[in-house]
């Protein structure tokens, strides 16, 4: 039961709480070190820790790698929707559908997908 409660607490923590928890577990992960590992500014990390801003999806990915947390935890803590996984079967289906489109339709789809993917970029 205690393990379940720990899991529940982790899933409901804010990004600031998640970063602080990781820093308590790994004192070497200062804001400066997190910023270095994530390839972002120290001020960006500071705004996340202080709850002023939340990172973009791209920065959530970088942060997850930097602090060694599953990306699902980081995205949830940042109140961001994580990009869905793409199985090989799904990728194949998408490619088959894409190949059926005309050249003009393919360009339209590329523009639409690029817009969707970049709407939360840094």
N, C-alpha and C positions, 0 to 999 in steps of 0.2 A: 504494500500500500504506500509506503514511504517513497519508493522509487517512482510510482505513478505520480505522486504529488510533486516530486522534484521535476519530473517531465512536464507536468502541468505548469509549474512555476516558470520553467525555462521557456515554454511556448508563449507565455503571456508577458514576458519581460519586454521592456522598451529597448530600443537600440542603445540608449545611454546605459541602462542597467546591464545589458549584455556585454558591452565594452568594459564596464567597470568590473563585472564578474570575471571576465577573462584576464584583466589586468591584476586582479587579486590573486588569481591562480598562477599567473606568469608575470611577476614583477618587472621582468626585463621589457615587457611590452608597454613602454611609455607611449604617450601620444606621438612623440617624435619618431619612435621606432615603428609604430603602426603606420604613420604617414609614409615613412621611407619604404616599408614593405609593400604598401598599397599603391605607391606612386602618386600620392595626393599631397596637398599642402597640410602643414601642421594645423593651420587655421580651419581647414575643412574638418579634420578629426575633432578639433576643439568644439566646433559647432554641433557635431554629432553627439559628443559626450555631454554637452550642456543642453541638449534637446532643442537647440535653436533651429536646426535644419535636419533633414534626412537625406541620405545619399541617393543619387540616381541609381538605376538598376546596374549600370556599368560599375559604379563605385561600390555598390553592394557586393558584386562579384569580387572585386579587388580586395575589399575589406574582409570577406569570408576567407580568402586565401591568406591574407596578412595575419589574421588572428587564429586561424586554424579551426574555425567553426563551420559546420555545415551551412551551405548557402541558404537552405530552407529556413534555418534559424535566423540568419541575418536578414533575409528578406521579410520574414514575419515580424521581427523586432522593428524593422524600419517601416512597417505597414506598406510594403511593396509586394506586388504580385510577381513571383519569380517566373522567368520564362519557362515554359513547359518543356519537358524532355521530348526529344524527337527520336522515336524508335526507328530502326532500319525499315520496318514495314511501312510506317507512316511516311518516311522520306521517299520511299519507292512510289507510294501512291501519289504523293504530291508531284513528283517528277513526271509520272505518267500523265497526270492531268495537265500539267504545265506544257508538256510536249504536244498536247492536242490543240493548244491555243495558236492563234495566228501570231505573227511577229508583233503586230500592233497590240494585241491582247497581252502578250508576254511582257511588253514594255509597261503597259498599264499595271499589271500585277506587280512588277518589280518596283514601280513607283509607290504603289499602295503598301507593299511590304516594307520598303525602306522608311516610309512615313510612320508606320506602326512601330517599327523597331527603334526609330530615333526619337519618338515623342517624349522619351524620358532620358535622353542622353545628357551628358554633362554640358 
